[in-house]
Amino acid sequence: MSPLYRIHHKAKPAFLFFVVLLVVLGSSVIEKRLMHDATTSATSLYNDRLLPATGLFQLNDLMYAKQQLLASYLGHPTAEQQRYAAIQLAGRNVKIDSLVSRYEQTYLVVEENRVLQEFKRNLHRYNAHEKHLLAAANSPSVAEVQQLAREFNTIHTELAKLSQIQLEVGQELSESSATTESNATLLSNLQIAILVVFALAIQQVLLLDRHPLVPRSLKNFHLN
């Protein structure tokens, strides 16, 4: 057996081992990227969707509380009721501003940002109108009360829109995470299959090169 022939046969398992190494390294890199994407989606689902959605419910509750406080004062406009309503409304306004500020720090899609800016403008208008009614010496007119009610309904509608956007984007993130997990599982199974195939191929090459019972014609068929 010539040296070139021996080198040629020894190069076969070495080449197959090198291919296996490349497959393992390549699939490892891709799998890490998929896991990173899945982690990012899960984190975004929690930080940018679940927490803000909870904040939207709190905003809605705070707005209803403000409406009830003002209505209670307007029903019995005494000095004591005015002071109580002013303190309570101020406290709820601080909580609302804090929730809105935290909401703005999350990732917002284009439509979500547009609705949020509209909400902030209408909230500012509502608060100014509320402050005016609270400080007015005389009872508000029917037109003023109706205007405040319309502003409140607009704010409620915008909060509902934001909640719907949260739901839709959250579903997209959940589907993306599920797809990434499925791809990672498929890649892992494919990696195992490739490793098994190449392991069998390496074993076959070694058997053909070393087994004494293998006919020489089979070992050297390419030389004929």
Secondary structure per residue as TSV (DSSP state, phi and psi in degrees):
chain	resnum	aa	ss	phi	psi
A	1	M	-	360.0	122.2
A	2	S	-	-71.0	155.1
A	3	P	H	-57.8	-38.5
A	4	L	H	-63.9	-36.4
A	5	Y	H	-66.8	-42.9
A	6	R	H	-64.0	-41.4
A	7	I	H	-63.2	-40.5
A	8	H	H	-61.4	-43.4
A	9	H	H	-73.1	-34.3
A	10	K	H	-71.3	-25.8
A	11	A	H	-72.3	-25.3
A	12	K	H	-61.5	-56.4
A	13	P	H	-64.0	-32.9
A	14	A	H	-64.3	-42.0
A	15	F	H	-65.3	-43.4
A	16	L	H	-63.7	-39.0
A	17	F	H	-63.9	-38.4
A	18	F	H	-64.4	-40.2
A	19	V	H	-63.9	-42.6
A	20	V	H	-60.2	-42.8
A	21	L	H	-60.9	-43.1
A	22	L	H	-63.9	-41.0
A	23	V	H	-62.2	-44.2
A	24	V	H	-63.9	-46.4
A	25	L	H	-64.6	-45.0
A	26	G	H	-63.3	-45.6
A	27	S	H	-67.6	-32.2
A	28	S	H	-64.9	-42.4
A	29	V	H	-63.5	-46.2
A	30	I	H	-64.4	-40.5
A	31	E	H	-65.1	-39.4
A	32	K	H	-63.2	-39.6
A	33	R	H	-65.5	-41.5
A	34	L	H	-64.3	-41.2
A	35	M	H	-66.5	-36.0
A	36	H	H	-64.1	-42.7
A	37	D	H	-63.3	-40.5
A	38	A	H	-65.6	-41.2
A	39	T	H	-64.8	-41.4
A	40	T	H	-62.2	-42.9
A	41	S	H	-63.7	-42.3
A	42	A	H	-65.8	-40.8
A	43	T	H	-65.6	-43.1
A	44	S	H	-65.3	-37.2
A	45	L	I	-61.5	-36.4
A	46	Y	I	-80.5	-51.8
A	47	N	I	-75.4	-37.5
A	48	D	I	-100.1	-8.7
A	49	R	I	-127.1	-53.2
A	50	L	I	-67.5	-50.3
A	51	L	H	-63.9	-46.9
A	52	P	H	-61.9	-35.0
A	53	A	H	-62.4	-39.3
A	54	T	H	-63.6	-39.5
A	55	G	H	-62.9	-34.9
A	56	L	H	-66.0	-39.4
A	57	F	H	-62.5	-40.1
A	58	Q	H	-65.7	-39.8
A	59	L	H	-60.7	-44.0
A	60	N	H	-61.5	-43.7
A	61	D	H	-63.7	-40.6
A	62	L	H	-65.3	-38.2
A	63	M	H	-65.6	-41.8
A	64	Y	H	-64.5	-37.2
A	65	A	H	-64.3	-40.9
A	66	K	H	-62.0	-43.0
A	67	Q	H	-61.5	-42.7
A	68	Q	H	-67.9	-38.3
A	69	L	H	-62.8	-45.4
A	70	L	H	-67.2	-41.6
A	71	A	H	-63.0	-38.1
A	72	S	H	-64.4	-41.0
A	73	Y	H	-67.4	-45.3
A	74	L	H	-64.1	-26.9
A	75	G	H	-74.2	-29.2
A	76	H	S	-138.7	75.9
A	77	P	-	-76.0	68.6
A	78	T	-	-96.5	165.0
A	79	A	H	-63.1	-39.3
A	80	E	H	-65.8	-43.5
A	81	Q	H	-63.7	-35.6
A	82	Q	H	-64.7	-46.1
A	83	R	H	-62.8	-43.5
A	84	Y	H	-62.2	-47.5
A	85	A	H	-62.8	-40.2
A	86	A	H	-62.5	-43.8
A	87	I	H	-65.6	-46.0
A	88	Q	H	-65.8	-42.0
A	89	L	H	-65.7	-40.0
A	90	A	H	-62.2	-42.0
A	91	G	H	-63.2	-40.6
A	92	R	H	-71.3	-33.0
A	93	N	H	-64.4	-37.7
A	94	V	H	-63.1	-43.9
A	95	K	H	-63.6	-40.6
A	96	I	H	-64.2	-45.4
A	97	D	H	-60.7	-38.9
A	98	S	H	-65.3	-43.3
A	99	L	H	-65.0	-42.0
A	100	V	H	-65.0	-40.8
A	101	S	H	-61.9	-42.7
A	102	R	H	-67.2	-36.1
A	103	Y	H	-63.3	-40.6
A	104	E	H	-65.7	-22.4
A	105	Q	T	-82.2	-8.8
A	106	T	S	-86.1	170.5
A	107	Y	-	-73.0	126.3
A	108	L	-	-118.2	131.4
A	109	V	-	-75.1	167.5
A	110	V	H	-58.2	-50.3
A	111	E	H	-64.2	-37.3
A	112	E	H	-63.6	-42.7
A	113	N	H	-64.8	-39.0
A	114	R	H	-63.6	-46.8
A	115	V	H	-65.1	-37.9
A	116	L	H	-64.0	-40.4
A	117	Q	H	-65.6	-38.3
A	118	E	H	-63.7	-41.9
A	119	F	H	-59.9	-44.2
A	120	K	H	-63.7	-41.7
A	121	R	H	-64.1	-45.6
A	122	N	H	-68.3	-33.7
A	123	L	H	-65.6	-42.0
A	124	H	H	-61.7	-42.2
A	125	R	H	-65.1	-41.9
A	126	Y	H	-64.2	-44.1
A	127	N	H	-63.0	-38.9
A	128	A	H	-65.4	-43.0
A	129	H	H	-65.3	-40.6
A	130	E	H	-62.5	-44.2
A	131	K	H	-63.2	-39.0
A	132	H	H	-63.3	-45.3
A	133	L	H	-66.7	-34.1
A	134	L	H	-69.7	-33.2
A	135	A	H	-92.4	-8.3
A	136	A	-	-66.4	140.1
A	137	A	S	-74.5	-33.2
A	138	N	S	-103.5	161.3
A	139	S	-	-64.1	142.7
A	140	P	-	-68.7	153.3
A	141	S	-	-76.8	166.2
A	142	V	H	-61.6	-38.1
A	143	A	H	-62.7	-40.8
A	144	E	H	-66.2	-41.7
A	145	V	H	-64.3	-41.5
A	146	Q	H	-65.9	-38.2
A	147	Q	H	-63.3	-43.2
A	148	L	H	-63.3	-38.4
A	149	A	H	-64.6	-39.7
A	150	R	H	-64.9	-41.0
A	151	E	H	-64.0	-39.7
A	152	F	H	-63.6	-44.5
A	153	N	H	-62.9	-37.1
A	154	T	H	-62.9	-44.6
A	155	I	H	-62.5	-42.7
A	156	H	H	-61.0	-41.3
A	157	T	H	-63.6	-41.1
A	158	E	H	-68.1	-36.4
A	159	L	H	-64.7	-37.6
A	160	A	H	-65.2	-39.6
A	161	K	H	-63.2	-43.4
A	162	L	H	-63.0	-38.9
A	163	S	H	-64.4	-39.1
A	164	Q	H	-66.5	-40.5
A	165	I	H	-63.4	-41.5
A	166	Q	H	-57.3	-44.0
A	167	L	H	-63.8	-46.7
A	168	E	H	-65.3	-47.5
A	169	V	H	-66.9	-37.3
A	170	G	H	-61.6	-40.0
A	171	Q	H	-64.9	-39.5
A	172	E	H	-62.9	-43.7
A	173	L	H	-64.5	-39.5
A	174	S	H	-64.6	-42.9
A	175	E	H	-65.5	-40.1
A	176	S	H	-63.2	-41.5
A	177	S	H	-64.9	-40.6
A	178	A	H	-65.2	-40.0
A	179	T	H	-64.3	-43.1
A	180	T	H	-62.1	-42.5
A	181	E	H	-64.0	-39.6
A	182	S	H	-64.8	-41.8
A	183	N	H	-64.2	-39.1
A	184	A	H	-64.6	-40.5
A	185	T	H	-65.3	-42.6
A	186	L	H	-62.0	-43.3
A	187	L	H	-62.9	-40.9
A	188	S	H	-63.6	-43.8
A	189	N	H	-65.1	-39.9
A	190	L	H	-64.8	-39.9
A	191	Q	H	-61.3	-44.4
A	192	I	H	-62.1	-43.5
A	193	A	H	-62.3	-43.9
A	194	I	H	-64.2	-41.6
A	195	L	H	-62.9	-40.5
A	196	V	H	-64.2	-44.3
A	197	V	H	-61.4	-47.5
A	198	F	H	-70.0	-32.8
A	199	A	H	-64.1	-42.3
A	200	L	H	-65.1	-38.4
A	201	A	H	-64.9	-42.8
A	202	I	H	-63.8	-42.6
A	203	Q	H	-61.3	-40.5
A	204	Q	H	-64.8	-42.4
A	205	V	H	-62.5	-43.3
A	206	L	H	-65.6	-39.5
A	207	L	H	-64.3	-44.2
A	208	L	H	-64.8	-29.1
A	209	D	H	-84.7	-27.2
A	210	R	H	-117.1	-22.6
A	211	H	-	-72.1	123.9
A	212	P	T	-70.6	-20.6
A	213	L	T	-84.9	-10.2
A	214	V	S	-73.4	125.5
A	215	P	-	-55.6	140.7
A	216	R	H	-61.3	-31.3
A	217	S	H	-63.5	-32.0
A	218	L	H	-75.5	-34.5
A	219	K	H	-73.0	-29.0
A	220	N	T	-116.5	25.6
A	221	F	G	-60.1	-26.9
A	222	H	G	-79.1	-9.8
A	223	L	G	-89.7	-14.1
A	224	N	-	-70.4	360.0
